[in-house]
Amino acid sequence: MDKRSILFVCTGNTFRSVVAEYLFKKYLSDNDISGWKVGSAGIEARPQQINPLLIKTLEKHDIDISSHKQRKLTPGILKEYDIIVAMAEEHLRFIRDNFNCRYVLLFNDLAEHKKTSILDVHEEVKDYKTNKNEVIKKYERTIKEIARKTPLLFKKAYERFYLFTDFVNENTTHRNGFPVIKLHETKNTMCFMSIDIPSEENGHLLVVPKRRYMDFSDIPNKTLAELSYSIKKIGKAIIKNYAGYNVLLNNGIDAGQYIFHTHFHIIPRNHKDGLRFENWDRRKLSQEEFVRLNKKFRKQIQGL
């Protein structure tokens, strides 16, 4: 099994991302989970020492960060990790804007589907330079918050990044214990049924490349050809008993992609099933705007 990897990012890499890194490592150790690379970095990481109060507070939780070395985030560091977790919204925006990294997730969003930030000391303790007791209380609150959410974050990180890889390798079952049954397979692709089935129908199939590619554009042409072949073959089987089918691809977080292993949904359709994938509000375009949009897309396509 290839090593799995996760990177936590904050501003200075001296507090939030460090706590998240070491609590995640502790969770892995406590649960005898191996095969993970865990790290942290800061978007600024201006040279500074970790506050001794944080070191002592973490020691109470059996965590030693005294040897931690501060790191500034770079494209090279990002390439070392599969899962990029931003501790706050400003870190997420920075990574997306400066490194063109579309698959970064907020810590709270990954753990609990909440688009909120883990706040820094100065954001909660206004007199942090002089109020030692409140700083310690803030450290305790943040450590307890991250510790509580770490098991949830681990579960969701595994599910969203590695679940289909384990399906392919026959290392796990669906989340309710149902078996993963291979319906069709080529050298580089596999088809299996999802447990999320529309209420008025009795099927929802997924076709995936055996190797994990987060983005559709990353898939090699040879594998893409096998995916097309598989979808075509499965489609022929479906229309023997159904009126038609939809082939759906959610590519990117904003497009609804939840599991970051590119996959095609094949959904059998009948005219009374009540599903409405094709409905969206359509705005009226002028001919000038229509031509302008065409020129825009043509320029983008030709520029690749």
CORVENTA-V844326 format. One record per residue. SS is DSSP state (hx for helix, st for strand, lp for the rest). D_LAST is the distance of its C-alpha to the last C-alpha in Angstrom with 2 decimals. Layout:
# CORVENTA-V844326
SS;D_LAST + SS;D_LAST
This chain:
# CORVENTA-V844326
lp;34.13 + lp;31.26 + lp;32.14 + st;31.04 + st;30.13 + st;30.29 + st;29.91 + st;31.78 + st;30.76 + st;33.01 + lp;33.70 + lp;36.03 + lp;36.09 + lp;39.85 + lp;40.64 + hx;38.56 + hx;35.92 + hx;38.74 + hx;40.99 + hx;38.26 + hx;37.47 + hx;41.13 + hx;42.14 + hx;39.39 + hx;40.68 + hx;44.19 + hx;43.30 + hx;41.88 + hx;45.00 + hx;47.42 + lp;46.00 + lp;45.71 + lp;41.95 + lp;40.26 + lp;36.80 + st;35.13 + st;33.67 + st;34.29 + st;33.46 + st;33.13 + st;31.75 + st;31.89 + lp;29.36 + lp;31.95 + lp;34.48 + lp;36.77 + lp;39.45 + lp;42.29 + lp;44.68 + lp;44.66 + lp;47.54 + hx;50.57 + hx;51.37 + hx;48.17 + hx;49.02 + hx;52.52 + hx;51.40 + hx;49.04 + hx;51.84 + lp;53.82 + lp;51.15 + lp;51.37 + lp;48.12 + lp;48.10 + lp;45.25 + lp;47.27 + lp;45.08 + lp;41.74 + lp;39.51 + lp;37.32 + lp;33.56 + st;30.89 + lp;27.57 + lp;24.79 + hx;21.34 + hx;23.32 + hx;25.82 + hx;23.35 + hx;21.91 + lp;25.51 + lp;26.02 + lp;24.95 + st;26.57 + st;26.23 + st;29.13 + st;29.61 + lp;33.28 + lp;32.85 + hx;30.53 + hx;29.90 + hx;28.70 + hx;26.28 + hx;24.85 + hx;24.70 + hx;22.79 + hx;20.20 + hx;19.86 + hx;20.10 + hx;18.52 + lp;15.87 + lp;18.11 + lp;18.16 + lp;20.91 + st;23.70 + st;26.96 + st;30.15 + hx;33.21 + hx;35.30 + hx;32.61 + hx;32.16 + hx;35.95 + hx;37.30 + lp;34.56 + lp;35.61 + lp;33.16 + lp;35.61 + lp;35.77 + lp;38.11 + lp;39.79 + lp;40.60 + hx;44.20 + hx;44.29 + hx;42.98 + hx;46.03 + lp;48.64 + lp;48.96 + lp;51.69 + lp;49.99 + lp;51.11 + lp;54.75 + lp;54.93 + hx;54.84 + hx;56.06 + hx;53.39 + hx;50.66 + hx;52.08 + hx;52.21 + hx;48.54 + hx;47.66 + hx;49.73 + hx;48.14 + hx;44.59 + hx;45.50 + hx;47.20 + hx;44.36 + hx;41.71 + hx;44.15 + hx;44.82 + hx;41.16 + hx;40.09 + hx;41.27 + hx;39.34 + hx;36.20 + hx;36.59 + hx;37.05 + hx;34.02 + hx;31.79 + hx;32.92 + hx;32.50 + hx;29.04 + hx;27.53 + hx;29.79 + hx;31.80 + hx;29.82 + hx;29.76 + hx;33.55 + hx;33.73 + hx;32.03 + lp;34.42 + lp;37.39 + lp;38.23 + lp;38.84 + lp;39.67 + lp;38.56 + lp;39.65 + lp;42.93 + lp;43.77 + lp;42.83 + lp;41.67 + lp;38.12 + lp;38.61 + lp;36.08 + lp;35.84 + st;33.39 + st;31.74 + lp;29.60 + lp;28.86 + lp;25.84 + st;26.49 + st;29.42 + st;30.77 + st;33.46 + st;35.04 + lp;34.54 + lp;37.71 + lp;36.28 + lp;37.47 + lp;37.82 + lp;41.52 + lp;42.08 + lp;40.39 + lp;40.77 + lp;37.40 + lp;33.96 + st;32.05 + st;29.11 + st;26.88 + st;25.22 + st;23.66 + lp;26.46 + lp;24.38 + lp;23.27 + lp;19.59 + lp;19.39 + lp;16.00 + hx;15.04 + hx;11.55 + hx;13.67 + lp;15.69 + lp;15.80 + hx;15.68 + hx;19.44 + hx;20.34 + hx;18.28 + hx;20.27 + hx;23.42 + hx;22.66 + hx;22.29 + hx;25.49 + hx;27.31 + hx;26.48 + hx;27.60 + hx;30.79 + hx;31.67 + hx;31.11 + hx;33.58 + hx;36.09 + hx;35.74 + lp;36.44 + lp;39.75 + lp;41.09 + lp;38.86 + lp;37.84 + st;34.11 + st;31.60 + st;28.58 + st;25.50 + st;24.04 + st;21.23 + lp;21.37 + lp;18.15 + lp;18.79 + hx;22.10 + hx;22.01 + hx;21.40 + lp;24.59 + lp;23.50 + lp;26.68 + lp;26.44 + lp;23.49 + lp;23.35 + lp;20.99 + st;23.41 + st;23.91 + st;27.06 + st;29.04 + st;31.83 + st;34.63 + st;35.68 + lp;38.92 + lp;39.75 + lp;42.13 + lp;40.06 + lp;39.39 + lp;35.71 + lp;33.47 + lp;29.80 + lp;28.80 + lp;30.65 + lp;29.08 + lp;30.13 + lp;28.62 + lp;28.70 + lp;29.49 + lp;26.96 + lp;27.97 + hx;26.53 + hx;25.15 + hx;23.31 + hx;22.01 + hx;20.59 + hx;19.16 + hx;17.32 + hx;15.97 + hx;14.70 + hx;13.13 + hx;11.21 + hx;10.31 + hx;8.98 + hx;6.86 + hx;5.66 + hx;5.51 + lp;3.81 + lp;0.00
